[in-house]
Amino acid sequence: MHHNVDKALLVGGVANPEFGGGEVISPIEIYLVGRALNERDGRPLPVEELAIEVARRWIRENVRNLDPDRHVIVQPRIKPGSKDLVDLFLRFQQRGEVPLANDTSFGVGFAPLDDLEKVVFETEQFLNSPQIKEEHPEVGEDIKVMGVRIKDRIRITIACAFVSRYVSSLEDYLSKKESILSKVRELAASLTDKDVEVFLNTADDPEGGSVYITVTGTSAEQGDDGQVGRGNRVNGLITPYRPMSLEAAAGKNPVSHIGKIYNVVANLIADRVVSEIEEVEEAYCYIVSQIGKPINEPQVCDVKIRTSRDIAGLRDEVMKIAQQELDEMPNTWKKFLSKEFSVA
C-alpha cells in the first residue's frame, strides 16, 4: 500500500555511564515522519501503532543494550498522502501495469570497491558481527569508521561506543580496546597489500580518566543527535570521491519510489558489468526517472566503464546487462521484502 515514511529525527537522551554499570536518565526520542494510507475499504489502518511496534522491535533485535520500552520514546507523525500521489500509486495496480515512478529523481552506483572502501566497509561489518558481539560484549552497535588513503598508506579511524556494564575499570577498558585494535589490524591486513594504520576512540584521555563508554552502546543516549540523510548510502558507505545520490532509501516504498529502487539497481548494474565482463575494470551507473512514467523506462540509464580494450566492442554486453536489470525492476520490491537488499 502507498507509504513513504522516510524522514526521521533522533533527539539524544541523557545518560550517566560508569565502569561496571550506569543509567539512562532521560530517554531518546525518535520522530518518524512521512505519509501512508490510513484506511482501506472504509476501514481505518493503525499506521502509527504499527510504526511504533516495528521501531521497537527493530531496536530490540539490533541494539542489544538499548531497551526500547524504557530508553526510547517513538513519536510517529504520519499523515495520509496527497490524492495525486496516492492515485498515481493505485493507477498501475488497477490497470495491472508496471509501477509508475512516484518522483523525478536519480540513483547512482559504482563497482568495484577499492581497497580503502573495502577496509572501511568490512571493518564496520566485522565490529557489528555476531562473532564480535559474543567475544566482546563491550562493543556497542554505534560504530563509525573513517578511512583515508595517502599514496599507498591507509589510515582507519574508528569510533566505537563501549558498553559500560562490560567494562570494570579504566585498565579493563584499555586492555579490551587493544584487543579489538589487534583484531581489526589483522582483518585489514587480509583485505589489502597496502600499509594500514588503525586508530580507535582517539578522543580518549586515559590520564584524565575520560574514555568512550556508554550505557546502551550508542552515543544517542547523550552524545549525539541524528537526522535521516546524513548516513550511509545503499552500499553501506559515504564516498565523497565517488558519485552519490542524496536520497535516503530507508522507509521509501519499494514498489515505486525511485529514491530506493534506482540506487539499488544502479549498484546491481555496475556490479554485474564488472563481474561479468572480464575486460571492464570499473563501472559507474546513473539512472534518472520522470514522475508518472513506468519505473523501468527511465529518462536516462547511463553506464560508464573503464577498460583497456576498445569500448565499442563492449557496448552491446553492457547494454544487455542494463536492460535485463531494467526489465526486472517491476519485481525488485519482492527482493526488498525478502531482505536481499540492504539500504544502510
Residue pairs with C-beta under 8 A, 6 or more apart in sequence:
1 36
1 37
1 40
1 45
2 35
2 36
2 37
2 81
2 85
2 86
2 89
2 90
2 253
3 34
3 35
3 36
3 37
3 47
3 81
3 253
4 34
4 35
4 36
4 81
4 102
4 251
4 252
4 253
4 257
5 32
5 33
5 34
5 35
5 36
5 51
5 78
5 251
6 34
6 228
6 248
6 249
6 250
6 251
6 252
6 257
6 259
7 32
7 33
7 34
7 228
7 251
8 30
8 31
8 32
8 33
8 226
8 227
8 228
8 251
9 30
9 31
9 33
9 225
9 226
9 227
9 228
10 28
10 29
10 30
10 31
10 220
10 225
10 226
10 227
11 28
11 29
11 30
11 31
11 225
12 28
12 219
12 220
12 221
12 222
12 223
12 224
12 225
12 226
13 24
13 25
13 26
13 27
13 28
13 29
13 71
13 220
13 221
13 222
14 24
14 25
14 26
14 221
14 222
15 22
15 23
15 24
15 25
15 26
15 214
15 215
15 216
15 221
15 222
16 22
16 23
16 25
16 215
17 164
17 213
17 214
17 215
17 221
18 164
18 213
19 164
19 167
19 168
19 169
19 170
19 172
19 173
19 213
20 164
20 165
20 167
20 168
20 169
21 164
21 165
21 215
22 164
22 165
22 213
22 214
22 215
23 215
24 70
24 71
24 215
24 216
24 221
27 70
27 71
27 72
27 73
28 66
28 71
28 72
28 73
28 220
28 221
29 72
29 73
29 75
30 55
30 72
30 73
30 74
30 75
31 75
31 76
31 77
32 51
32 55
32 74
32 75
32 76
32 77
32 78
33 77
33 78
34 78
34 251
35 78
35 79
35 80
35 81
35 82
35 85
36 45
36 47
36 78
36 80
36 81
37 45
37 47
37 80
37 81
37 86
38 44
38 45
38 47
38 78
38 79
38 80
39 45
47 76
47 78
48 76
48 78
51 74
51 76
51 78
52 74
52 76
55 68
55 72
55 74
56 68
56 69
56 72
56 74
57 68
59 66
59 68
59 72
60 68
62 141
63 140
63 141
63 216
63 217
63 218
64 133
64 137
64 141
64 217
65 140
65 163
65 165
65 215
65 216
65 217
66 72
66 216
66 217
66 218
66 221
68 74
71 216
71 221
80 86
81 89
85 102
88 100
88 102
88 256
88 291
88 292
89 99
89 100
89 102
89 253
89 255
89 256
91 97
91 100
92 98
92 99
92 100
92 256
97 294
98 294
98 295
98 296
98 297
98 329
98 330
99 255
99 256
99 294
99 295
99 330
99 333
100 256
100 291
100 292
100 293
100 294
100 295
101 256
101 258
101 289
101 290
101 291
101 292
101 293
101 294
101 295
102 253
102 256
102 257
102 258
102 291
103 257
103 258
103 259
103 289
103 291
104 258
104 288
104 289
104 290
104 291
105 245
105 247
105 258
105 259
105 262
105 288
105 289
106 245
106 258
106 262
106 286
106 287
106 288
106 289
107 245
107 247
107 258
107 259
107 261
107 262
107 263
107 264
107 265
107 266
107 286
107 287
108 243
108 244
108 245
108 263
108 266
108 284
108 285
108 286
108 287
109 235
109 263
109 264
109 265
109 266
109 267
109 268
109 269
109 270
109 271
109 284
109 285
110 242
110 243
110 267
110 270
110 282
110 283
110 284
110 285
111 267
111 270
111 271
111 273
111 274
111 275
111 282
111 283
112 271
112 274
112 282
113 121
113 235
113 237
115 149
115 154
115 191
115 192
115 193
115 194
116 147
116 148
116 149
116 154
117 147
117 237
117 239
118 191
118 192
119 147
119 154
119 156
119 188
119 191
119 192
119 196
120 145
120 146
120 147
120 156
120 237
121 235
121 236
121 237
122 187
122 191
123 145
123 156
123 158
123 184
123 187
123 188
124 143
124 145
124 236
125 236
126 132
126 183
126 184
126 187
127 139
127 143
127 145
127 158
127 160
127 180
127 184
128 141
128 143
132 139
132 180
132 183
133 139
136 176
136 179
136 180
137 163
137 166
138 162
138 163
138 166
138 167
138 176
139 160
139 162
139 163
139 180
139 217
140 160
140 161
140 162
140 163
140 214
140 216
140 217
140 218
141 161
141 217
141 218
142 159
142 160
142 161
142 214
142 217
142 218
142 219
142 220
143 158
143 159
143 160
143 161
144 158
144 159
145 156
145 157
145 158
146 156
146 157
146 158
147 154
147 155
147 156
147 157
148 154
148 155
148 157
149 155
149 194
152 194
152 195
153 194
153 195
153 196
153 197
154 188
154 192
154 194
154 195
154 196
154 197
155 196
155 197
155 199
156 184
156 188
156 196
156 197
156 198
156 199
157 199
157 202
158 184
158 198
158 199
158 200
158 201
159 201
159 212
160 180
160 200
160 201
160 212
161 212
161 213
161 214
161 216
161 217
161 218
161 219
162 173
162 176
162 177
162 201
162 211
162 212
162 213
162 214
162 217
163 213
163 214
163 215
163 216
163 217
164 213
164 214
164 215
165 215
167 173
167 176
167 213
170 206
170 209
170 211
173 211
173 213
174 206
174 211
177 200
177 201
177 204
180 200
181 198
181 200
184 198
184 200
185 196
185 198
188 196
188 198
189 196
201 211
201 212
203 210
203 212
204 210
204 211
204 212
205 211
214 221
214 222
214 223
215 221
220 226
228 248
228 250
228 251
229 246
229 248
231 238
231 248
231 344
232 238
232 344
233 239
233 244
233 245
233 249
233 263
234 249
234 263
234 264
234 267
234 341
234 342
234 343
234 344
235 267
236 342
236 344
238 244
243 284
243 286
245 259
245 262
245 263
247 258
247 259
247 260
247 263
248 259
249 259
249 260
249 263
249 264
249 343
249 344
250 343
250 344
252 259
252 260
253 260
254 260
254 261
254 332
254 333
254 336
254 337
255 333
256 295
258 289
258 295
260 336
260 343
261 295
261 329
261 332
261 333
262 287
262 288
262 289
262 298
263 343
264 332
264 336
264 341
264 343
265 287
265 325
265 326
265 329
265 332
266 285
266 286
266 287
267 285
268 325
269 283
269 285
269 301
269 303
269 321
269 322
269 325
270 283
270 284
270 285
270 303
272 321
272 325
273 280
273 283
273 285
273 303
273 305
273 318
273 321
273 322
274 280
274 281
274 282
274 283
276 317
276 321
277 305
277 314
277 317
277 318
277 321
279 307
279 308
279 309
279 314
280 305
280 306
280 307
280 314
280 318
281 305
281 306
281 307
281 308
282 305
282 306
283 303
283 304
283 305
283 306
283 318
284 303
284 304
284 305
285 301
285 302
285 303
285 304
285 322
286 300
286 301
286 302
286 303
286 304
287 298
287 300
287 301
287 302
288 298
288 299
288 300
289 295
289 298
289 299
290 298
290 299
293 299
295 329
295 330
296 326
296 327
296 329
296 330
297 326
298 326
301 322
301 326
303 318
303 319
303 322
305 311
305 314
305 318
307 314
335 341
336 343
